[in-house]
Amino acid sequence: MALTDDPSVRSAFRKALQKYLSDFFSAAREAPFVFEGGVLEGPQERHVGCVWFDTVRPHRSDANNEESFFGIRVFVHFQAPQEATAPVREKQEALMEWTLERLEDALRAVRNRAELQLAVGTDYDFGGWWDYFLIGEITLNHPGQYVQATVIPQARNRTRRGG
């Protein structure tokens, strides 16, 4: 069975993306920055990220291909409720903006299989993985104090006609 026919290809992609993002963000911070699998909600008491597989759908212009949607959230340590003083809110806003730009840089650096393979090393089997992925919208969520992005790998549609 080819790796692309195995549902674990999505788990392997998610885990590689988690490792890469953990390394990328840790390099810019004094403390380790961890990305976990699954969706984290609400303000966090630590700097943490999460990556999850969300959905798959046929490609909008060619049903022989599919798009898989992965979510990424990067939380900054919760420090600034609405009633915080202006300097605290300003500092938190700057940290949120830095986080968005850091995530943009991280995803720009690995938009294809070869770049991601180089970044995470040989612990991951990249045979059969998507050749490239698109970066969806990157947004700030001020109440939750996180940055969210969507990554969309392209692949052959596993449910296409003819197998």
Backbone as a chain_set.jsonl record, in Angstrom:
{"seq": "MALTDDPSVRSAFRKALQKYLSDFFSAAREAPFVFEGGVLEGPQERHVGCVWFDTVRPHRSDANNEESFFGIRVFVHFQAPQEATAPVREKQEALMEWTLERLEDALRAVRNRAELQLAVGTDYDFGGWWDYFLIGEITLNHPGQYVQATVIPQARNRTRRGG", "coords": {"N": [[0.846, -1.182, 0.0], [0.595, 2.172, -0.876], [2.004, 5.048, 0.707], [0.383, 7.305, 0.549], [-2.113, 6.185, 0.456], [-2.617, 5.412, 2.976], [-4.175, 6.293, 5.961], [-2.57, 7.341, 7.931], [-0.77, 9.079, 6.834], [-1.566, 11.691, 7.098], [-1.376, 12.07, 9.854], [1.388, 11.74, 10.156], [2.329, 13.919, 8.655], [1.263, 16.021, 10.175], [2.65, 15.63, 12.615], [5.304, 16.056, 11.801], [5.13, 18.73, 11.033], [4.519, 19.84, 13.527], [6.939, 19.314, 14.915], [8.759, 20.784, 13.376], [7.724, 23.438, 13.679], [7.929, 23.732, 16.473], [10.732, 23.681, 16.793], [11.409, 25.924, 15.22], [10.113, 28.1, 16.534], [11.25, 27.831, 19.088], [13.877, 28.518, 18.625], [13.797, 31.25, 18.576], [13.159, 32.04, 21.085], [13.889, 32.148, 24.618], [13.128, 29.984, 26.163], [12.061, 26.558, 25.668], [9.675, 25.988, 23.093], [6.694, 24.478, 22.594], [4.807, 22.548, 20.299], [1.738, 20.98, 20.171], [-0.297, 18.098, 19.372], [-3.676, 18.192, 18.207], [-6.543, 20.267, 19.041], [-6.184, 23.207, 20.849], [-7.888, 25.335, 23.096], [-8.98, 28.607, 24.133], [-7.435, 31.121, 26.324], [-4.004, 30.613, 27.202], [-1.713, 29.649, 29.769], [0.911, 29.643, 29.153], [3.486, 29.818, 26.618], [2.553, 28.22, 23.789], [1.831, 25.946, 21.091], [-0.416, 24.466, 18.677], [-1.276, 21.846, 16.404], [-3.508, 20.504, 14.074], [-5.437, 18.088, 12.207], [-8.06, 18.945, 10.115], [-10.091, 18.777, 7.976], [-10.962, 17.194, 4.833], [-11.39, 17.751, 1.39], [-12.689, 17.517, -1.987], [-10.662, 18.947, -4.549], [-11.345, 22.245, -5.604], [-11.311, 22.811, -8.367], [-10.604, 20.503, -9.68], [-11.71, 17.446, -9.317], [-10.306, 15.081, -9.162], [-8.25, 15.52, -7.527], [-7.436, 16.389, -4.106], [-7.881, 18.512, -1.238], [-6.385, 18.804, 1.843], [-7.025, 20.037, 5.049], [-5.256, 21.612, 7.53], [-5.061, 22.898, 10.777], [-3.387, 25.484, 12.575], [-2.431, 26.816, 15.618], [-0.989, 29.367, 17.522], [-0.302, 30.169, 20.667], [0.155, 32.932, 22.803], [1.531, 33.636, 25.982], [-1.003, 34.229, 28.256], [-1.718, 37.437, 29.214], [-3.009, 39.872, 29.15], [-5.924, 40.944, 29.909], [-8.976, 42.639, 28.864], [-9.342, 44.731, 30.664], [-6.809, 45.446, 31.445], [-3.94, 47.565, 32.005], [-2.945, 50.233, 29.797], [-0.123, 50.087, 28.987], [0.409, 47.328, 29.44], [-1.429, 46.082, 27.73], [-0.469, 47.09, 25.285], [2.092, 45.945, 25.182], [1.349, 43.242, 25.022], [-0.032, 43.256, 22.602], [2.035, 43.853, 20.807], [3.521, 41.515, 21.129], [1.706, 39.629, 20.106], [1.605, 40.464, 17.421], [4.283, 40.023, 16.693], [4.288, 37.249, 16.937], [2.506, 36.467, 14.89], [3.976, 37.333, 12.642], [6.239, 35.737, 12.945], [5.141, 33.176, 12.594], [4.322, 33.425, 9.932], [6.873, 33.647, 8.727], [7.928, 31.12, 9.387], [6.222, 29.332, 7.997], [6.569, 30.216, 5.397], [9.135, 29.411, 4.949], [9.0, 26.65, 4.646], [7.374, 25.429, 2.325], [7.166, 23.266, 0.741], [7.676, 19.71, 0.182], [10.445, 18.991, 0.123], [11.701, 21.104, 1.487], [10.517, 20.913, 4.039], [11.349, 18.337, 4.756], [14.13, 18.694, 4.92], [14.166, 20.42, 7.092], [13.151, 18.913, 9.297], [14.569, 16.567, 9.347], [15.645, 13.101, 9.086], [13.896, 11.456, 10.468], [11.331, 11.185, 9.641], [9.244, 9.68, 7.239], [9.036, 10.699, 4.105], [8.128, 9.735, 1.736], [5.636, 9.61, -0.697], [4.259, 11.753, 0.351], [2.603, 14.941, 0.106], [3.646, 17.128, -2.477], [3.731, 19.866, -2.168], [2.351, 22.557, -0.195], [-0.315, 24.871, 0.428], [-0.563, 28.06, 2.014], [-3.038, 29.106, 4.06], [-5.274, 31.688, 5.187], [-3.88, 33.777, 7.698], [-4.528, 34.686, 10.918], [-5.146, 36.955, 13.666], [-6.365, 36.292, 16.883], [-7.692, 38.155, 19.128], [-9.223, 38.1, 21.653], [-8.74, 35.411, 22.477], [-6.035, 35.407, 22.47], [-4.21, 34.333, 20.482], [-2.584, 33.252, 17.445], [-3.755, 32.13, 14.344], [-3.577, 29.788, 11.681], [-4.082, 28.27, 8.447], [-3.078, 25.378, 6.774], [-2.781, 23.892, 3.646], [-2.373, 21.056, 2.14], [-2.015, 19.54, -1.103], [-3.254, 16.719, -2.877], [-3.685, 13.503, -4.565], [-7.069, 12.618, -5.006], [-8.437, 10.445, -2.776], [-10.939, 9.33, -2.904], [-11.756, 9.411, -5.487], [-13.294, 8.702, -8.681], [-12.893, 5.434, -9.983], [-11.053, 4.552, -8.161]], "CA": [[0.0, 0.0, 0.0], [1.358, 3.422, -0.93], [1.82, 5.877, 1.893], [-0.742, 8.227, 0.365], [-3.352, 5.44, 0.666], [-2.667, 5.107, 4.393], [-4.635, 7.486, 6.661], [-1.542, 7.877, 8.819], [0.013, 10.116, 6.162], [-1.958, 12.977, 7.676], [-0.771, 12.131, 11.191], [2.828, 11.93, 9.994], [2.518, 15.296, 8.222], [0.988, 16.873, 11.333], [3.748, 15.49, 13.581], [6.489, 16.723, 11.245], [4.878, 20.161, 11.123], [4.661, 20.18, 14.947], [8.365, 19.33, 15.26], [9.377, 21.931, 12.703], [7.294, 24.688, 14.304], [8.539, 23.774, 17.807], [12.133, 24.067, 16.61], [11.469, 27.28, 14.672], [9.766, 29.064, 17.575], [12.208, 27.711, 20.189], [15.108, 29.218, 18.234], [13.618, 32.69, 18.774], [12.778, 32.267, 22.477], [14.857, 31.615, 25.582], [12.619, 28.71, 26.672], [11.496, 25.709, 24.604], [8.313, 26.288, 22.648], [6.185, 23.17, 22.189], [3.574, 22.425, 19.526], [1.072, 19.736, 20.505], [-1.332, 17.644, 18.452], [-5.035, 18.446, 18.666], [-6.955, 21.661, 19.156], [-6.203, 23.879, 22.148], [-8.853, 26.434, 23.116], [-8.917, 29.572, 25.214], [-6.131, 31.654, 26.71], [-3.084, 29.649, 27.802], [-0.802, 30.199, 30.773], [2.265, 29.381, 28.663], [3.629, 29.912, 25.169], [2.337, 26.872, 23.274], [1.154, 25.888, 19.806], [-1.065, 23.191, 18.383], [-1.503, 21.542, 14.989], [-4.512, 19.455, 13.962], [-6.06, 17.837, 10.91], [-9.43, 19.423, 10.231], [-11.028, 18.212, 7.002], [-10.473, 16.96, 3.474], [-12.464, 17.921, 0.401], [-12.184, 17.523, -3.361], [-10.142, 20.229, -5.017], [-12.458, 22.999, -6.199], [-11.299, 22.853, -9.829], [-10.275, 19.181, -10.233], [-12.144, 16.467, -8.31], [-9.332, 13.993, -9.062], [-7.327, 15.912, -6.473], [-8.097, 16.787, -2.878], [-7.197, 19.436, -0.348], [-6.499, 18.5, 3.266], [-6.904, 21.279, 5.803], [-4.642, 21.5, 8.853], [-5.068, 24.138, 11.533], [-2.252, 25.795, 13.441], [-2.632, 27.932, 16.545], [0.174, 29.717, 18.336], [-0.761, 30.96, 21.81], [1.124, 33.66, 23.615], [1.167, 33.572, 27.393], [-2.108, 35.15, 28.521], [-1.305, 38.47, 30.161], [-3.671, 41.173, 28.999], [-7.38, 41.041, 29.754], [-9.424, 43.943, 28.364], [-9.222, 45.779, 31.68], [-5.393, 45.688, 31.748], [-3.47, 48.923, 31.735], [-2.525, 50.462, 28.405], [1.201, 49.524, 28.678], [0.335, 45.86, 29.398], [-2.112, 45.74, 26.47], [0.451, 47.425, 24.19], [3.131, 44.901, 25.156], [0.723, 42.0, 24.545], [-0.327, 43.452, 21.175], [3.305, 43.71, 20.086], [3.868, 40.091, 21.156], [0.801, 38.965, 19.162], [2.055, 40.808, 16.068], [5.537, 39.29, 16.493], [3.94, 35.836, 16.768], [1.958, 36.323, 13.541], [5.071, 37.454, 11.674], [7.101, 34.551, 13.113], [4.447, 32.064, 11.945], [4.459, 33.666, 8.487], [8.245, 33.283, 8.343], [8.075, 29.663, 9.51], [5.508, 28.649, 6.913], [7.19, 30.612, 4.137], [10.398, 28.667, 4.825], [8.746, 25.244, 4.302], [6.133, 25.295, 1.561], [7.155, 22.033, -0.057], [8.167, 18.507, 0.855], [11.904, 19.01, 0.262], [12.063, 22.061, 2.53], [10.102, 20.358, 5.325], [12.244, 17.201, 5.012], [15.406, 19.247, 5.357], [13.984, 21.05, 8.398], [12.875, 17.967, 10.39], [15.522, 15.462, 9.33], [15.302, 11.799, 8.495], [13.003, 10.672, 11.322], [10.014, 11.136, 9.01], [9.226, 9.098, 5.901], [8.334, 11.644, 3.25], [7.665, 9.086, 0.512], [4.202, 9.66, -0.908], [3.637, 12.955, 0.896], [2.293, 15.995, -0.838], [4.831, 17.851, -2.938], [3.691, 21.252, -1.697], [1.105, 22.939, 0.445], [-0.656, 26.288, 0.392], [-0.776, 28.696, 3.301], [-4.309, 29.82, 4.083], [-5.308, 32.934, 5.942], [-3.265, 33.829, 9.021], [-5.306, 35.694, 11.624], [-4.984, 37.178, 15.103], [-7.567, 36.214, 17.709], [-7.332, 38.977, 20.283], [-9.752, 37.603, 22.93], [-8.062, 34.162, 22.834], [-4.607, 35.713, 22.435], [-3.461, 33.399, 19.655], [-2.525, 33.427, 15.998], [-4.222, 30.893, 13.716], [-3.337, 29.666, 10.24], [-4.51, 27.041, 7.798], [-2.136, 24.824, 5.804], [-3.62, 23.081, 2.753], [-1.648, 20.201, 1.185], [-2.742, 19.04, -2.272], [-2.934, 15.314, -3.151], [-4.675, 12.787, -5.37], [-8.289, 12.374, -4.246], [-8.542, 9.024, -2.447], [-12.298, 8.871, -3.182], [-12.072, 9.713, -6.887], [-13.812, 7.568, -9.473], [-11.87, 4.521, -10.466], [-10.17, 4.16, -7.061]], "C": [[0.89, 1.244, 0.0], [1.044, 4.268, 0.293], [0.636, 6.817, 1.748], [-2.078, 7.517, 0.514], [-3.556, 5.085, 2.132], [-3.11, 6.36, 5.142], [-3.564, 8.117, 7.552], [-0.668, 8.928, 8.138], [-0.33, 11.488, 6.729], [-1.375, 13.144, 9.077], [0.726, 12.393, 11.096], [3.134, 13.371, 9.566], [2.325, 16.255, 9.402], [2.14, 16.819, 12.33], [5.024, 16.17, 13.079], [6.333, 18.24, 11.327], [5.009, 20.639, 12.572], [6.136, 20.289, 15.328], [9.04, 20.555, 14.646], [9.009, 23.246, 13.392], [7.858, 24.832, 15.72], [9.982, 24.244, 17.717], [12.252, 25.524, 16.163], [11.182, 28.321, 15.752], [10.736, 29.003, 18.746], [13.496, 28.469, 19.888], [15.012, 30.721, 18.51], [13.276, 33.038, 20.223], [13.834, 31.675, 23.399], [14.429, 30.248, 26.097], [12.087, 27.872, 25.514], [10.039, 26.068, 24.327], [7.772, 25.004, 22.05], [4.902, 23.316, 21.385], [3.011, 21.033, 19.785], [0.077, 19.366, 19.418], [-2.71, 17.897, 19.042], [-5.281, 19.921, 18.895], [-6.882, 22.117, 20.61], [-7.137, 25.074, 22.042], [-8.543, 27.378, 24.264], [-7.522, 30.049, 25.561], [-5.3, 30.603, 27.449], [-2.154, 30.362, 28.776], [0.654, 29.941, 30.407], [2.291, 29.673, 27.17], [3.522, 28.484, 24.638], [1.644, 26.974, 21.916], [0.464, 24.548, 19.65], [-1.276, 23.083, 16.868], [-2.517, 20.41, 14.95], [-4.972, 19.32, 12.526], [-7.527, 18.166, 11.055], [-10.384, 18.719, 9.271], [-10.314, 17.966, 5.678], [-11.657, 17.155, 2.535], [-11.865, 17.87, -0.997], [-11.695, 18.917, -3.736], [-11.241, 20.944, -5.789], [-12.46, 23.011, -7.722], [-10.984, 21.501, -10.472], [-10.569, 18.125, -9.178], [-11.228, 15.245, -8.236], [-8.286, 14.283, -7.984], [-8.125, 16.329, -5.242], [-7.237, 17.803, -2.13], [-7.455, 18.972, 1.082], [-6.242, 19.793, 4.022], [-6.372, 20.984, 7.206], [-4.685, 22.87, 9.512], [-3.82, 24.261, 12.38], [-2.678, 26.953, 14.327], [-1.349, 28.127, 17.339], [-0.318, 30.661, 19.43], [0.406, 31.699, 22.437], [0.619, 33.602, 25.051], [0.133, 34.645, 27.697], [-1.704, 36.16, 29.587], [-2.192, 39.697, 30.151], [-5.181, 41.055, 28.817], [-7.763, 42.451, 29.322], [-9.206, 45.058, 29.382], [-7.77, 46.061, 32.086], [-5.02, 47.126, 31.409], [-2.976, 49.016, 30.29], [-1.132, 49.898, 28.116], [1.196, 47.993, 28.592], [-0.331, 45.421, 28.102], [-1.208, 45.991, 25.277], [1.537, 46.364, 24.055], [2.569, 43.595, 24.603], [0.41, 42.098, 23.051], [0.941, 43.29, 20.345], [3.732, 42.249, 20.036], [2.989, 39.292, 20.185], [1.243, 39.229, 17.729], [3.356, 40.093, 15.736], [5.243, 37.82, 16.202], [3.374, 35.588, 15.368], [3.079, 36.365, 12.503], [6.016, 36.254, 11.751], [6.456, 33.34, 12.437], [4.501, 32.216, 10.428], [5.838, 33.23, 8.0], [8.452, 31.777, 8.362], [7.431, 28.954, 8.329], [6.072, 29.007, 5.541], [8.442, 29.773, 3.881], [10.191, 27.208, 4.428], [7.411, 25.092, 3.583], [6.128, 24.074, 0.667], [7.835, 20.906, 0.705], [9.667, 18.563, 1.095], [12.343, 19.947, 1.385], [11.697, 21.528, 3.919], [10.993, 19.182, 5.714], [13.589, 17.685, 5.546], [15.293, 19.804, 6.777], [13.814, 20.048, 9.535], [13.804, 16.768, 10.394], [14.93, 14.16, 8.841], [14.392, 10.945, 9.356], [11.617, 10.495, 10.712], [10.145, 10.586, 7.602], [8.387, 9.994, 5.006], [7.894, 11.029, 1.926], [6.152, 9.147, 0.417], [3.514, 10.888, -0.324], [3.404, 13.947, -0.212], [3.57, 16.724, -1.229], [4.881, 19.275, -2.391], [2.409, 21.458, -0.914], [0.934, 24.446, 0.372], [-0.829, 26.795, 1.816], [-2.088, 29.459, 3.212], [-4.177, 31.101, 4.895], [-4.621, 32.775, 7.301], [-3.932, 34.979, 9.758], [-4.907, 35.791, 13.096], [-6.341, 36.997, 15.773], [-7.234, 36.933, 19.005], [-7.918, 38.461, 21.597], [-9.046, 36.313, 23.396], [-6.554, 34.288, 22.909], [-3.802, 34.613, 21.741], [-3.496, 33.839, 18.203], [-2.945, 32.097, 15.393], [-3.951, 30.935, 12.224], [-3.903, 28.343, 9.751], [-3.451, 26.655, 6.774], [-2.926, 23.818, 4.979], [-2.747, 22.284, 1.777], [-2.581, 19.717, 0.072], [-2.326, 17.592, -2.524], [-3.955, 14.725, -4.106], [-5.867, 12.481, -4.473], [-8.453, 10.867, -4.014], [-9.927, 8.474, -2.756], [-12.712, 9.14, -4.623], [-12.639, 8.466, -7.593], [-12.663, 6.705, -9.973], [-10.841, 4.166, -9.409], [-9.293, 5.236, -6.681]], "O": [[1.828, 1.344, 0.791], [-0.056, 4.203, 0.841], [-0.05, 7.097, 2.731], [-3.099, 8.185, 0.684], [-4.584, 4.507, 2.485], [-2.485, 7.408, 4.981], [-3.649, 9.298, 7.885], [0.106, 9.605, 8.815], [0.541, 12.353, 6.826], [-0.931, 14.232, 9.443], [1.271, 13.18, 11.87], [4.087, 13.974, 10.058], [3.116, 17.176, 9.604], [2.564, 17.857, 12.839], [5.742, 16.793, 13.861], [7.285, 18.95, 11.649], [5.546, 21.717, 12.821], [6.538, 21.247, 15.989], [9.792, 21.266, 15.311], [9.88, 24.074, 13.658], [8.226, 25.934, 16.126], [10.405, 25.11, 18.483], [13.094, 26.267, 16.666], [11.911, 29.305, 15.879], [11.022, 30.038, 19.349], [14.133, 29.002, 20.797], [16.035, 31.389, 18.661], [13.119, 34.214, 20.552], [14.589, 30.791, 22.994], [15.283, 29.428, 26.436], [11.701, 28.422, 24.483], [9.283, 26.409, 25.237], [8.34, 24.489, 21.087], [4.022, 24.101, 21.735], [3.712, 20.032, 19.639], [-0.343, 20.218, 18.635], [-2.886, 17.821, 20.258], [-4.348, 20.724, 18.937], [-7.454, 21.482, 21.495], [-7.172, 25.75, 21.014], [-7.916, 26.988, 25.25], [-6.534, 29.448, 25.139], [-5.832, 29.806, 28.222], [-1.853, 31.544, 28.611], [1.533, 30.014, 31.265], [1.243, 29.764, 26.532], [4.327, 27.629, 25.008], [0.961, 27.956, 21.626], [0.729, 23.61, 20.401], [-1.43, 24.081, 16.164], [-2.4, 19.452, 15.714], [-4.918, 20.262, 11.736], [-8.177, 17.724, 12.002], [-11.375, 18.131, 9.702], [-9.213, 18.464, 5.441], [-12.783, 16.771, 2.848], [-10.679, 18.144, -1.18], [-12.244, 19.927, -3.296], [-11.984, 20.316, -6.544], [-13.516, 23.205, -8.323], [-11.088, 21.366, -11.691], [-9.78, 17.925, -8.255], [-11.37, 14.441, -7.314], [-7.533, 13.396, -7.582], [-9.326, 16.588, -5.321], [-6.035, 17.927, -2.365], [-8.603, 18.772, 1.481], [-5.34, 20.555, 3.672], [-6.961, 20.211, 7.963], [-4.38, 23.881, 8.88], [-3.266, 23.264, 12.844], [-3.22, 27.948, 13.846], [-0.712, 27.165, 17.768], [-0.7, 31.799, 19.16], [1.502, 31.157, 22.581], [-0.585, 33.528, 25.293], [0.357, 35.825, 27.43], [-1.388, 35.792, 30.719], [-2.125, 40.499, 31.083], [-5.667, 41.064, 27.686], [-6.944, 43.365, 29.41], [-8.918, 46.196, 29.01], [-7.539, 46.855, 32.999], [-5.696, 47.8, 30.633], [-2.638, 48.014, 29.659], [-0.958, 49.271, 27.071], [1.902, 47.421, 27.761], [0.142, 44.494, 27.444], [-1.181, 45.185, 24.346], [1.863, 45.936, 22.947], [3.225, 42.919, 23.811], [0.572, 41.122, 22.319], [0.916, 42.654, 19.291], [4.248, 41.788, 19.018], [3.475, 38.379, 19.518], [1.254, 38.313, 16.907], [3.523, 39.604, 14.618], [5.868, 37.217, 15.331], [3.728, 34.597, 14.729], [3.126, 35.534, 11.597], [6.536, 35.808, 10.728], [7.145, 32.56, 11.779], [4.705, 31.233, 9.716], [5.96, 32.535, 6.992], [9.077, 31.22, 7.46], [8.04, 28.068, 7.728], [6.052, 28.183, 4.626], [8.766, 29.464, 2.735], [11.119, 26.582, 3.917], [6.425, 24.667, 4.186], [5.18, 23.865, -0.09], [8.481, 21.122, 1.73], [10.12, 18.211, 2.183], [13.253, 19.621, 2.148], [12.472, 21.672, 4.865], [11.356, 19.045, 6.882], [14.115, 17.137, 6.516], [16.223, 19.671, 7.573], [14.288, 20.304, 10.642], [13.821, 16.015, 11.369], [13.847, 14.13, 8.257], [14.135, 9.795, 9.002], [10.813, 9.72, 11.23], [11.044, 10.975, 6.857], [7.163, 10.04, 5.137], [7.341, 11.729, 1.078], [5.459, 8.773, 1.362], [2.305, 11.049, -0.487], [3.931, 13.817, -1.317], [4.465, 16.913, -0.405], [5.963, 19.822, -2.179], [1.496, 20.634, -0.964], [1.905, 25.196, 0.268], [-1.199, 26.038, 2.713], [-2.233, 30.357, 2.382], [-3.072, 31.523, 5.237], [-4.775, 31.75, 7.965], [-3.912, 36.117, 9.287], [-4.4, 34.836, 13.685], [-7.352, 37.498, 15.28], [-6.567, 36.377, 19.878], [-7.187, 38.385, 22.585], [-8.788, 36.152, 24.589], [-5.872, 33.37, 23.364], [-2.865, 34.045, 22.302], [-4.308, 34.668, 17.792], [-2.535, 31.042, 15.878], [-4.078, 31.979, 11.584], [-4.165, 27.428, 10.53], [-2.984, 27.492, 6.002], [-3.653, 22.99, 5.528], [-2.416, 22.782, 0.701], [-3.776, 19.512, 0.287], [-1.145, 17.269, -2.395], [-4.964, 15.357, -4.421], [-5.693, 12.124, -3.308], [-8.593, 10.106, -4.972], [-10.084, 7.257, -2.861], [-13.9, 9.101, -4.942], [-12.467, 7.337, -7.133], [-11.6, 7.207, -10.337], [-9.837, 3.531, -9.732], [-8.482, 5.078, -5.769]]}, "num_chains": 1, "name": "protein.A"}
